[in-house]
């Protein structure tokens, strides 16, 4: 399993956290999503069915920005 972690701005509350998790879980190949509101970070475990560009797009689609 591949892992990637992003520092993200825009993780303001649990509603956005849920939207990010749902968007990423909808991607084929995403196996684990950990959103940390306190640190404004997202960690994603994924396999070869997806890639970092699709993960980044999923995060940005809900209005968060990757720093």
CHARMM internal coordinates of N, CA and C (Angstrom, degrees):
IC EDIT
DIST 1 N 1 CA 1.4525
DIST 1 CA 1 C 1.5291
ANGL 1 N 1 CA 1 C 109.09
DIST 1 C 2 N 1.3076
ANGL 1 CA 1 C 2 N 116.08
DIHE 1 N 1 CA 1 C 2 N 132.65
DIST 2 N 2 CA 1.4568
ANGL 1 C 2 N 2 CA 123.11
DIHE 1 CA 1 C 2 N 2 CA 174.24
DIST 2 CA 2 C 1.5202
ANGL 2 N 2 CA 2 C 109.15
DIHE 1 C 2 N 2 CA 2 C -84.08
DIST 2 C 3 N 1.3299
ANGL 2 CA 2 C 3 N 116.23
DIHE 2 N 2 CA 2 C 3 N 149.51
DIST 3 N 3 CA 1.4675
ANGL 2 C 3 N 3 CA 120.53
DIHE 2 CA 2 C 3 N 3 CA 176.57
DIST 3 CA 3 C 1.5122
ANGL 3 N 3 CA 3 C 109.12
DIHE 2 C 3 N 3 CA 3 C -130.75
DIST 3 C 4 N 1.3244
ANGL 3 CA 3 C 4 N 114.67
DIHE 3 N 3 CA 3 C 4 N 144.41
DIST 4 N 4 CA 1.4551
ANGL 3 C 4 N 4 CA 120.69
DIHE 3 CA 3 C 4 N 4 CA 174.88
DIST 4 CA 4 C 1.5178
ANGL 4 N 4 CA 4 C 107.58
DIHE 3 C 4 N 4 CA 4 C -141.82
DIST 4 C 5 N 1.3325
ANGL 4 CA 4 C 5 N 115.78
DIHE 4 N 4 CA 4 C 5 N 145.87
DIST 5 N 5 CA 1.4676
ANGL 4 C 5 N 5 CA 120.49
DIHE 4 CA 4 C 5 N 5 CA 178.90
DIST 5 CA 5 C 1.5192
ANGL 5 N 5 CA 5 C 108.55
DIHE 4 C 5 N 5 CA 5 C -130.22
DIST 5 C 6 N 1.3154
ANGL 5 CA 5 C 6 N 115.08
DIHE 5 N 5 CA 5 C 6 N 137.48
DIST 6 N 6 CA 1.4639
ANGL 5 C 6 N 6 CA 121.58
DIHE 5 CA 5 C 6 N 6 CA 179.69
DIST 6 CA 6 C 1.5099
ANGL 6 N 6 CA 6 C 109.91
DIHE 5 C 6 N 6 CA 6 C -124.80
DIST 6 C 7 N 1.3221
ANGL 6 CA 6 C 7 N 116.46
DIHE 6 N 6 CA 6 C 7 N 141.61
DIST 7 N 7 CA 1.4653
ANGL 6 C 7 N 7 CA 122.34
DIHE 6 CA 6 C 7 N 7 CA 165.95
DIST 7 CA 7 C 1.5184
ANGL 7 N 7 CA 7 C 105.90
DIHE 6 C 7 N 7 CA 7 C -90.56
DIST 7 C 8 N 1.3234
ANGL 7 CA 7 C 8 N 115.67
DIHE 7 N 7 CA 7 C 8 N 129.00
DIST 8 N 8 CA 1.4565
ANGL 7 C 8 N 8 CA 120.66
DIHE 7 CA 7 C 8 N 8 CA -168.66
DIST 8 CA 8 C 1.5210
ANGL 8 N 8 CA 8 C 110.32
DIHE 7 C 8 N 8 CA 8 C -130.00
DIST 8 C 9 N 1.3315
ANGL 8 CA 8 C 9 N 116.56
DIHE 8 N 8 CA 8 C 9 N 138.51
DIST 9 N 9 CA 1.4595
ANGL 8 C 9 N 9 CA 120.14
DIHE 8 CA 8 C 9 N 9 CA 170.37
DIST 9 CA 9 C 1.5185
ANGL 9 N 9 CA 9 C 107.89
DIHE 8 C 9 N 9 CA 9 C -102.11
DIST 9 C 10 N 1.3100
ANGL 9 CA 9 C 10 N 116.01
DIHE 9 N 9 CA 9 C 10 N 148.00
DIST 10 N 10 CA 1.4541
ANGL 9 C 10 N 10 CA 120.49
DIHE 9 CA 9 C 10 N 10 CA -179.49
DIST 10 CA 10 C 1.5153
ANGL 10 N 10 CA 10 C 114.23
DIHE 9 C 10 N 10 CA 10 C 105.17
DIST 10 C 11 N 1.3363
ANGL 10 CA 10 C 11 N 117.07
DIHE 10 N 10 CA 10 C 11 N -1.11
DIST 11 N 11 CA 1.4707
ANGL 10 C 11 N 11 CA 120.40
DIHE 10 CA 10 C 11 N 11 CA 175.34
DIST 11 CA 11 C 1.5246
ANGL 11 N 11 CA 11 C 108.04
DIHE 10 C 11 N 11 CA 11 C -82.32
DIST 11 C 12 N 1.3201
ANGL 11 CA 11 C 12 N 115.58
DIHE 11 N 11 CA 11 C 12 N 83.14
DIST 12 N 12 CA 1.4573
ANGL 11 C 12 N 12 CA 120.05
DIHE 11 CA 11 C 12 N 12 CA -169.98
DIST 12 CA 12 C 1.5192
ANGL 12 N 12 CA 12 C 114.85
DIHE 11 C 12 N 12 CA 12 C -92.32
DIST 12 C 13 N 1.3361
ANGL 12 CA 12 C 13 N 117.42
DIHE 12 N 12 CA 12 C 13 N -28.76
DIST 13 N 13 CA 1.4612
ANGL 12 C 13 N 13 CA 119.29
DIHE 12 CA 12 C 13 N 13 CA -173.73
DIST 13 CA 13 C 1.5306
ANGL 13 N 13 CA 13 C 110.36
DIHE 12 C 13 N 13 CA 13 C -158.89
DIST 13 C 14 N 1.3239
ANGL 13 CA 13 C 14 N 115.67
DIHE 13 N 13 CA 13 C 14 N 179.46
DIST 14 N 14 CA 1.4680
ANGL 13 C 14 N 14 CA 120.55
DIHE 13 CA 13 C 14 N 14 CA -177.75
DIST 14 CA 14 C 1.5241
ANGL 14 N 14 CA 14 C 112.62
DIHE 13 C 14 N 14 CA 14 C -67.10
DIST 14 C 15 N 1.3126
ANGL 14 CA 14 C 15 N 117.75
DIHE 14 N 14 CA 14 C 15 N -28.34
DIST 15 N 15 CA 1.4636
ANGL 14 C 15 N 15 CA 120.32
DIHE 14 CA 14 C 15 N 15 CA 178.56
DIST 15 CA 15 C 1.5370
ANGL 15 N 15 CA 15 C 110.48
DIHE 14 C 15 N 15 CA 15 C -63.70
DIST 15 C 16 N 1.3224
ANGL 15 CA 15 C 16 N 116.74
DIHE 15 N 15 CA 15 C 16 N -45.72
DIST 16 N 16 CA 1.4636
ANGL 15 C 16 N 16 CA 120.49
DIHE 15 CA 15 C 16 N 16 CA 178.91
DIST 16 CA 16 C 1.5283
ANGL 16 N 16 CA 16 C 109.65
DIHE 15 C 16 N 16 CA 16 C -68.32
DIST 16 C 17 N 1.3227
ANGL 16 CA 16 C 17 N 116.88
DIHE 16 N 16 CA 16 C 17 N -38.41
DIST 17 N 17 CA 1.4636
ANGL 16 C 17 N 17 CA 120.72
DIHE 16 CA 16 C 17 N 17 CA 176.82
DIST 17 CA 17 C 1.5331
ANGL 17 N 17 CA 17 C 109.97
DIHE 16 C 17 N 17 CA 17 C -56.91
DIST 17 C 18 N 1.3201
ANGL 17 CA 17 C 18 N 116.94
DIHE 17 N 17 CA 17 C 18 N -45.87
DIST 18 N 18 CA 1.4672
ANGL 17 C 18 N 18 CA 121.32
DIHE 17 CA 17 C 18 N 18 CA 179.09
DIST 18 CA 18 C 1.5215
ANGL 18 N 18 CA 18 C 111.25
DIHE 17 C 18 N 18 CA 18 C -64.33
DIST 18 C 19 N 1.3258
ANGL 18 CA 18 C 19 N 117.33
DIHE 18 N 18 CA 18 C 19 N -40.91
DIST 19 N 19 CA 1.4702
ANGL 18 C 19 N 19 CA 120.44
DIHE 18 CA 18 C 19 N 19 CA 179.08
DIST 19 CA 19 C 1.5226
ANGL 19 N 19 CA 19 C 111.01
DIHE 18 C 19 N 19 CA 19 C -62.64
DIST 19 C 20 N 1.3239
ANGL 19 CA 19 C 20 N 116.84
DIHE 19 N 19 CA 19 C 20 N -42.11
DIST 20 N 20 CA 1.4690
ANGL 19 C 20 N 20 CA 120.61
DIHE 19 CA 19 C 20 N 20 CA 178.50
DIST 20 CA 20 C 1.5270
ANGL 20 N 20 CA 20 C 110.16
DIHE 19 C 20 N 20 CA 20 C -63.45
DIST 20 C 21 N 1.3362
ANGL 20 CA 20 C 21 N 116.42
DIHE 20 N 20 CA 20 C 21 N -47.59
DIST 21 N 21 CA 1.4656
ANGL 20 C 21 N 21 CA 119.64
DIHE 20 CA 20 C 21 N 21 CA -179.49
DIST 21 CA 21 C 1.5249
ANGL 21 N 21 CA 21 C 111.22
DIHE 20 C 21 N 21 CA 21 C -60.48
DIST 21 C 22 N 1.3264
ANGL 21 CA 21 C 22 N 117.17
DIHE 21 N 21 CA 21 C 22 N -43.05
DIST 22 N 22 CA 1.4671
ANGL 21 C 22 N 22 CA 120.35
DIHE 21 CA 21 C 22 N 22 CA 179.51
DIST 22 CA 22 C 1.5231
ANGL 22 N 22 CA 22 C 111.40
DIHE 21 C 22 N 22 CA 22 C -64.25
DIST 22 C 23 N 1.3272
ANGL 22 CA 22 C 23 N 117.02
DIHE 22 N 22 CA 22 C 23 N -43.39
DIST 23 N 23 CA 1.4662
ANGL 22 C 23 N 23 CA 120.72
DIHE 22 CA 22 C 23 N 23 CA -179.34
DIST 23 CA 23 C 1.5239
ANGL 23 N 23 CA 23 C 110.61
DIHE 22 C 23 N 23 CA 23 C -62.00
DIST 23 C 24 N 1.3276
ANGL 23 CA 23 C 24 N 116.86
DIHE 23 N 23 CA 23 C 24 N -41.72
DIST 24 N 24 CA 1.4615
ANGL 23 C 24 N 24 CA 119.91
DIHE 23 CA 23 C 24 N 24 CA -178.13
DIST 24 CA 24 C 1.5221
ANGL 24 N 24 CA 24 C 111.65
DIHE 23 C 24 N 24 CA 24 C -74.95
DIST 24 C 25 N 1.3158
ANGL 24 CA 24 C 25 N 117.07
DIHE 24 N 24 CA 24 C 25 N -37.61
DIST 25 N 25 CA 1.4662
ANGL 24 C 25 N 25 CA 119.54
DIHE 24 CA 24 C 25 N 25 CA 178.98
DIST 25 CA 25 C 1.5209
ANGL 25 N 25 CA 25 C 112.11
DIHE 24 C 25 N 25 CA 25 C -67.00
DIST 25 C 26 N 1.3292
ANGL 25 CA 25 C 26 N 117.63
DIHE 25 N 25 CA 25 C 26 N -21.81
DIST 26 N 26 CA 1.4650
ANGL 25 C 26 N 26 CA 121.05
DIHE 25 CA 25 C 26 N 26 CA 177.18
DIST 26 CA 26 C 1.5223
ANGL 26 N 26 CA 26 C 112.41
DIHE 25 C 26 N 26 CA 26 C -74.20
DIST 26 C 27 N 1.3296
ANGL 26 CA 26 C 27 N 117.90
DIHE 26 N 26 CA 26 C 27 N -15.85
DIST 27 N 27 CA 1.4640
ANGL 26 C 27 N 27 CA 120.83
DIHE 26 CA 26 C 27 N 27 CA 179.45
DIST 27 CA 27 C 1.5236
ANGL 27 N 27 CA 27 C 110.38
DIHE 26 C 27 N 27 CA 27 C -78.46
DIST 27 C 28 N 1.3305
ANGL 27 CA 27 C 28 N 116.39
DIHE 27 N 27 CA 27 C 28 N 132.33
DIST 28 N 28 CA 1.4616
ANGL 27 C 28 N 28 CA 119.90
DIHE 27 CA 27 C 28 N 28 CA 174.60
DIST 28 CA 28 C 1.5207
ANGL 28 N 28 CA 28 C 108.40
DIHE 27 C 28 N 28 CA 28 C -61.94
DIST 28 C 29 N 1.3042
ANGL 28 CA 28 C 29 N 116.87
DIHE 28 N 28 CA 28 C 29 N 134.42
DIST 29 N 29 CA 1.4571
ANGL 28 C 29 N 29 CA 121.04
DIHE 28 CA 28 C 29 N 29 CA 176.06
DIST 29 CA 29 C 1.5097
ANGL 29 N 29 CA 29 C 114.54
DIHE 28 C 29 N 29 CA 29 C 98.91
DIST 29 C 30 N 1.3288
ANGL 29 CA 29 C 30 N 117.98
DIHE 29 N 29 CA 29 C 30 N -16.93
DIST 30 N 30 CA 1.4641
ANGL 29 C 30 N 30 CA 119.44
DIHE 29 CA 29 C 30 N 30 CA 177.99
DIST 30 CA 30 C 1.5213
ANGL 30 N 30 CA 30 C 107.95
DIHE 29 C 30 N 30 CA 30 C -78.41
DIST 30 C 31 N 1.3415
ANGL 30 CA 30 C 31 N 115.56
DIHE 30 N 30 CA 30 C 31 N 124.60
DIST 31 N 31 CA 1.4590
ANGL 30 C 31 N 31 CA 120.67
DIHE 30 CA 30 C 31 N 31 CA -175.33
DIST 31 CA 31 C 1.5253
ANGL 31 N 31 CA 31 C 113.40
DIHE 30 C 31 N 31 CA 31 C -110.75
DIST 31 C 32 N 1.3398
ANGL 31 CA 31 C 32 N 116.07
DIHE 31 N 31 CA 31 C 32 N -24.05
DIST 32 N 32 CA 1.4632
ANGL 31 C 32 N 32 CA 119.43
DIHE 31 CA 31 C 32 N 32 CA -177.32
DIST 32 CA 32 C 1.5155
ANGL 32 N 32 CA 32 C 108.86
DIHE 31 C 32 N 32 CA 32 C -149.44
DIST 32 C 33 N 1.3340
ANGL 32 CA 32 C 33 N 115.85
DIHE 32 N 32 CA 32 C 33 N 134.92
DIST 33 N 33 CA 1.4657
ANGL 32 C 33 N 33 CA 120.86
DIHE 32 CA 32 C 33 N 33 CA 175.74
DIST 33 CA 33 C 1.5244
ANGL 33 N 33 CA 33 C 107.34
DIHE 32 C 33 N 33 CA 33 C -131.93
DIST 33 C 34 N 1.3233
ANGL 33 CA 33 C 34 N 116.04
DIHE 33 N 33 CA 33 C 34 N 126.01
DIST 34 N 34 CA 1.4581
ANGL 33 C 34 N 34 CA 121.72
DIHE 33 CA 33 C 34 N 34 CA 176.39
DIST 34 CA 34 C 1.5248
ANGL 34 N 34 CA 34 C 108.12
DIHE 33 C 34 N 34 CA 34 C -126.04
DIST 34 C 35 N 1.3350
ANGL 34 CA 34 C 35 N 116.25
DIHE 34 N 34 CA 34 C 35 N 113.96
DIST 35 N 35 CA 1.4606
ANGL 34 C 35 N 35 CA 121.59
DIHE 34 CA 34 C 35 N 35 CA 179.61
DIST 35 CA 35 C 1.5266
ANGL 35 N 35 CA 35 C 107.85
DIHE 34 C 35 N 35 CA 35 C -107.95
DIST 35 C 36 N 1.3188
ANGL 35 CA 35 C 36 N 116.52
DIHE 35 N 35 CA 35 C 36 N 122.31
DIST 36 N 36 CA 1.4563
ANGL 35 C 36 N 36 CA 122.67
DIHE 35 CA 35 C 36 N 36 CA -179.84
DIST 36 CA 36 C 1.5308
ANGL 36 N 36 CA 36 C 108.54
DIHE 35 C 36 N 36 CA 36 C -110.26
DIST 36 C 37 N 1.3337
ANGL 36 CA 36 C 37 N 116.45
DIHE 36 N 36 CA 36 C 37 N 102.88
DIST 37 N 37 CA 1.4682
ANGL 36 C 37 N 37 CA 120.83
DIHE 36 CA 36 C 37 N 37 CA -179.09
DIST 37 CA 37 C 1.5197
ANGL 37 N 37 CA 37 C 111.69
DIHE 36 C 37 N 37 CA 37 C -63.57
DIST 37 C 38 N 1.3257
ANGL 37 CA 37 C 38 N 117.76
DIHE 37 N 37 CA 37 C 38 N -39.46
DIST 38 N 38 CA 1.4510
ANGL 37 C 38 N 38 CA 121.67
DIHE 37 CA 37 C 38 N 38 CA -177.01
DIST 38 CA 38 C 1.5229
ANGL 38 N 38 CA 38 C 112.79
DIHE 37 C 38 N 38 CA 38 C -62.83
DIST 38 C 39 N 1.3155
ANGL 38 CA 38 C 39 N 116.31
DIHE 38 N 38 CA 38 C 39 N -37.44
DIST 39 N 39 CA 1.4694
ANGL 38 C 39 N 39 CA 120.99
DIHE 38 CA 38 C 39 N 39 CA -179.12
DIST 39 CA 39 C 1.5221
ANGL 39 N 39 CA 39 C 112.51
DIHE 38 C 39 N 39 CA 39 C -98.54
DIST 39 C 40 N 1.3160
ANGL 39 CA 39 C 40 N 116.53
DIHE 39 N 39 CA 39 C 40 N -3.64
DIST 40 N 40 CA 1.4715
ANGL 39 C 40 N 40 CA 122.09
DIHE 39 CA 39 C 40 N 40 CA -176.11
DIST 40 CA 40 C 1.5264
ANGL 40 N 40 CA 40 C 110.67
DIHE 39 C 40 N 40 CA 40 C 52.56
DIST 40 C 41 N 1.3418
ANGL 40 CA 40 C 41 N 114.84
DIHE 40 N 40 CA 40 C 41 N 50.19
DIST 41 N 41 CA 1.4629
ANGL 40 C 41 N 41 CA 119.04
DIHE 40 CA 40 C 41 N 41 CA -179.60
DIST 41 CA 41 C 1.5275
ANGL 41 N 41 CA 41 C 110.22
DIHE 40 C 41 N 41 CA 41 C -131.87
DIST 41 C 42 N 1.3167
ANGL 41 CA 41 C 42 N 113.76
DIHE 41 N 41 CA 41 C 42 N 154.49
DIST 42 N 42 CA 1.4648
ANGL 41 C 42 N 42 CA 121.59
DIHE 41 CA 41 C 42 N 42 CA 178.00
DIST 42 CA 42 C 1.5194
ANGL 42 N 42 CA 42 C 107.19
DIHE 41 C 42 N 42 CA 42 C -130.89
DIST 42 C 43 N 1.3335
ANGL 42 CA 42 C 43 N 116.17
DIHE 42 N 42 CA 42 C 43 N 128.26
DIST 43 N 43 CA 1.4572
ANGL 42 C 43 N 43 CA 121.50
DIHE 42 CA 42 C 43 N 43 CA 175.10
DIST 43 CA 43 C 1.5206
ANGL 43 N 43 CA 43 C 108.16
DIHE 42 C 43 N 43 CA 43 C -114.97
DIST 43 C 44 N 1.3282
ANGL 43 CA 43 C 44 N 116.00
DIHE 43 N 43 CA 43 C 44 N 132.60
DIST 44 N 44 CA 1.4535
ANGL 43 C 44 N 44 CA 120.73
DIHE 43 CA 43 C 44 N 44 CA -176.52
DIST 44 CA 44 C 1.5240
ANGL 44 N 44 CA 44 C 109.26
DIHE 43 C 44 N 44 CA 44 C -127.75
DIST 44 C 45 N 1.3259
ANGL 44 CA 44 C 45 N 115.87
DIHE 44 N 44 CA 44 C 45 N 129.82
DIST 45 N 45 CA 1.4574
ANGL 44 C 45 N 45 CA 121.77
DIHE 44 CA 44 C 45 N 45 CA 171.77
DIST 45 CA 45 C 1.5173
ANGL 45 N 45 CA 45 C 107.78
DIHE 44 C 45 N 45 CA 45 C -103.55
DIST 45 C 46 N 1.3325
ANGL 45 CA 45 C 46 N 116.43
DIHE 45 N 45 CA 45 C 46 N 131.52
DIST 46 N 46 CA 1.4669
ANGL 45 C 46 N 46 CA 119.20
DIHE 45 CA 45 C 46 N 46 CA -175.13
DIST 46 CA 46 C 1.5177
ANGL 46 N 46 CA 46 C 111.00
DIHE 45 C 46 N 46 CA 46 C -149.37
DIST 46 C 47 N 1.3381
ANGL 46 CA 46 C 47 N 115.24
DIHE 46 N 46 CA 46 C 47 N 162.50
DIST 47 N 47 CA 1.4523
ANGL 46 C 47 N 47 CA 120.09
DIHE 46 CA 46 C 47 N 47 CA 175.97
DIST 47 CA 47 C 1.5252
ANGL 47 N 47 CA 47 C 109.43
DIHE 46 C 47 N 47 CA 47 C -112.35
DIST 47 C 48 N 1.3155
ANGL 47 CA 47 C 48 N 116.92
DIHE 47 N 47 CA 47 C 48 N -170.30
DIST 48 N 48 CA 1.4628
ANGL 47 C 48 N 48 CA 121.52
DIHE 47 CA 47 C 48 N 48 CA -172.95
DIST 48 CA 48 C 1.5231
ANGL 48 N 48 CA 48 C 114.45
DIHE 47 C 48 N 48 CA 48 C -70.95
DIST 48 C 49 N 1.3306
ANGL 48 CA 48 C 49 N 118.73
DIHE 48 N 48 CA 48 C 49 N -3.30
DIST 49 N 49 CA 1.4681
ANGL 48 C 49 N 49 CA 120.87
DIHE 48 CA 48 C 49 N 49 CA 178.97
DIST 49 CA 49 C 1.5299
ANGL 49 N 49 CA 49 C 111.61
DIHE 48 C 49 N 49 CA 49 C -74.44
DIST 49 C 50 N 1.3201
ANGL 49 CA 49 C 50 N 116.97
DIHE 49 N 49 CA 49 C 50 N -13.29
DIST 50 N 50 CA 1.4678
ANGL 49 C 50 N 50 CA 120.90
DIHE 49 CA 49 C 50 N 50 CA 176.55
DIST 50 CA 50 C 1.5260
ANGL 50 N 50 CA 50 C 108.70
DIHE 49 C 50 N 50 CA 50 C -136.42
DIST 50 C 51 N 1.3219
ANGL 50 CA 50 C 51 N 116.82
DIHE 50 N 50 CA 50 C 51 N 178.10
DIST 51 N 51 CA 1.4629
ANGL 50 C 51 N 51 CA 120.30
DIHE 50 CA 50 C 51 N 51 CA 179.45
DIST 51 CA 51 C 1.5257
ANGL 51 N 51 CA 51 C 109.73
DIHE 50 C 51 N 51 CA 51 C -142.98
DIST 51 C 52 N 1.3295
ANGL 51 CA 51 C 52 N 115.41
DIHE 51 N 51 CA 51 C 52 N 173.09
DIST 52 N 52 CA 1.4629
ANGL 51 C 52 N 52 CA 119.84
DIHE 51 CA 51 C 52 N 52 CA -175.74
DIST 52 CA 52 C 1.5247
ANGL 52 N 52 CA 52 C 112.30
DIHE 51 C 52 N 52 CA 52 C -63.50
DIST 52 C 53 N 1.3169
ANGL 52 CA 52 C 53 N 117.99
DIHE 52 N 52 CA 52 C 53 N -33.00
DIST 53 N 53 CA 1.4730
ANGL 52 C 53 N 53 CA 120.22
DIHE 52 CA 52 C 53 N 53 CA -179.93
DIST 53 CA 53 C 1.5300
ANGL 53 N 53 CA 53 C 110.93
DIHE 52 C 53 N 53 CA 53 C -63.89
DIST 53 C 54 N 1.3293
ANGL 53 CA 53 C 54 N 117.02
DIHE 53 N 53 CA 53 C 54 N -42.43
DIST 54 N 54 CA 1.4700
ANGL 53 C 54 N 54 CA 120.10
DIHE 53 CA 53 C 54 N 54 CA 178.33
DIST 54 CA 54 C 1.5288
ANGL 54 N 54 CA 54 C 110.75
DIHE 53 C 54 N 54 CA 54 C -65.79
DIST 54 C 55 N 1.3186
ANGL 54 CA 54 C 55 N 116.71
DIHE 54 N 54 CA 54 C 55 N -37.58
DIST 55 N 55 CA 1.4683
ANGL 54 C 55 N 55 CA 120.73
DIHE 54 CA 54 C 55 N 55 CA 178.64
DIST 55 CA 55 C 1.5266
ANGL 55 N 55 CA 55 C 109.82
DIHE 54 C 55 N 55 CA 55 C -65.88
DIST 55 C 56 N 1.3327
ANGL 55 CA 55 C 56 N 116.86
DIHE 55 N 55 CA 55 C 56 N -46.19
DIST 56 N 56 CA 1.4660
ANGL 55 C 56 N 56 CA 120.65
DIHE 55 CA 55 C 56 N 56 CA 177.89
DIST 56 CA 56 C 1.5254
ANGL 56 N 56 CA 56 C 111.18
DIHE 55 C 56 N 56 CA 56 C -59.06
DIST 56 C 57 N 1.3263
ANGL 56 CA 56 C 57 N 116.64
DIHE 56 N 56 CA 56 C 57 N -42.67
DIST 57 N 57 CA 1.4697
ANGL 56 C 57 N 57 CA 121.20
DIHE 56 CA 56 C 57 N 57 CA 179.33
DIST 57 CA 57 C 1.5216
ANGL 57 N 57 CA 57 C 110.81
DIHE 56 C 57 N 57 CA 57 C -62.71
DIST 57 C 58 N 1.3261
ANGL 57 CA 57 C 58 N 117.16
DIHE 57 N 57 CA 57 C 58 N -40.06
DIST 58 N 58 CA 1.4641
ANGL 57 C 58 N 58 CA 121.09
DIHE 57 CA 57 C 58 N 58 CA 178.52
DIST 58 CA 58 C 1.5140
ANGL 58 N 58 CA 58 C 112.32
DIHE 57 C 58 N 58 CA 58 C -62.83
DIST 58 C 59 N 1.3282
ANGL 58 CA 58 C 59 N 116.08
DIHE 58 N 58 CA 58 C 59 N -39.77
DIST 59 N 59 CA 1.4696
ANGL 58 C 59 N 59 CA 121.06
DIHE 58 CA 58 C 59 N 59 CA 179.12
DIST 59 CA 59 C 1.5251
ANGL 59 N 59 CA 59 C 110.12
DIHE 58 C 59 N 59 CA 59 C -68.28
DIST 59 C 60 N 1.3324
ANGL 59 CA 59 C 60 N 116.70
DIHE 59 N 59 CA 59 C 60 N -45.69
DIST 60 N 60 CA 1.4523
ANGL 59 C 60 N 60 CA 120.65
DIHE 59 CA 59 C 60 N 60 CA -177.31
DIST 60 CA 60 C 1.5308
ANGL 60 N 60 CA 60 C 112.61
DIHE 59 C 60 N 60 CA 60 C -71.37
DIST 60 C 61 N 1.3247
ANGL 60 CA 60 C 61 N 116.81
DIHE 60 N 60 CA 60 C 61 N -25.47
DIST 61 N 61 CA 1.4639
ANGL 60 C 61 N 61 CA 121.42
DIHE 60 CA 60 C 61 N 61 CA -179.25
DIST 61 CA 61 C 1.5294
ANGL 61 N 61 CA 61 C 111.61
DIHE 60 C 61 N 61 CA 61 C -62.65
DIST 61 C 62 N 1.3250
ANGL 61 CA 61 C 62 N 118.07
DIHE 61 N 61 CA 61 C 62 N -31.19
DIST 62 N 62 CA 1.4704
ANGL 61 C 62 N 62 CA 120.77
DIHE 61 CA 61 C 62 N 62 CA -179.71
DIST 62 CA 62 C 1.5264
ANGL 62 N 62 CA 62 C 112.02
DIHE 61 C 62 N 62 CA 62 C -88.91
DIST 62 C 63 N 1.3412
ANGL 62 CA 62 C 63 N 117.52
DIHE 62 N 62 CA 62 C 63 N 4.12
DIST 63 N 63 CA 1.4574
ANGL 62 C 63 N 63 CA 120.62
DIHE 62 CA 62 C 63 N 63 CA 173.40
DIST 63 CA 63 C 1.5155
ANGL 63 N 63 CA 63 C 114.95
DIHE 62 C 63 N 63 CA 63 C 101.86
DIST 63 C 64 N 1.3098
ANGL 63 CA 63 C 64 N 118.32
DIHE 63 N 63 CA 63 C 64 N 5.85
DIST 64 N 64 CA 1.4562
ANGL 63 C 64 N 64 CA 120.62
DIHE 63 CA 63 C 64 N 64 CA 176.34
DIST 64 CA 64 C 1.5248
ANGL 64 N 64 CA 64 C 109.58
DIHE 63 C 64 N 64 CA 64 C -89.95
DIST 64 C 65 N 1.3155
ANGL 64 CA 64 C 65 N 115.45
DIHE 64 N 64 CA 64 C 65 N 154.15
DIST 65 N 65 CA 1.4671
ANGL 64 C 65 N 65 CA 120.71
DIHE 64 CA 64 C 65 N 65 CA 178.46
DIST 65 CA 65 C 1.5234
ANGL 65 N 65 CA 65 C 109.13
DIHE 64 C 65 N 65 CA 65 C -118.51
DIST 65 C 66 N 1.3173
ANGL 65 CA 65 C 66 N 115.40
DIHE 65 N 65 CA 65 C 66 N 133.92
DIST 66 N 66 CA 1.4605
ANGL 65 C 66 N 66 CA 121.18
DIHE 65 CA 65 C 66 N 66 CA 179.08
DIST 66 CA 66 C 1.5253
ANGL 66 N 66 CA 66 C 108.27
DIHE 65 C 66 N 66 CA 66 C -86.12
DIST 66 C 67 N 1.3515
ANGL 66 CA 66 C 67 N 115.71
DIHE 66 N 66 CA 66 C 67 N 127.14
DIST 67 N 67 CA 1.4651
ANGL 66 C 67 N 67 CA 118.41
DIHE 66 CA 66 C 67 N 67 CA -178.78
DIST 67 CA 67 C 1.5136
ANGL 67 N 67 CA 67 C 110.80
DIHE 66 C 67 N 67 CA 67 C -88.81
END
COOR INIT
IC SEED 1 N 1 CA 1 C
IC BUILD
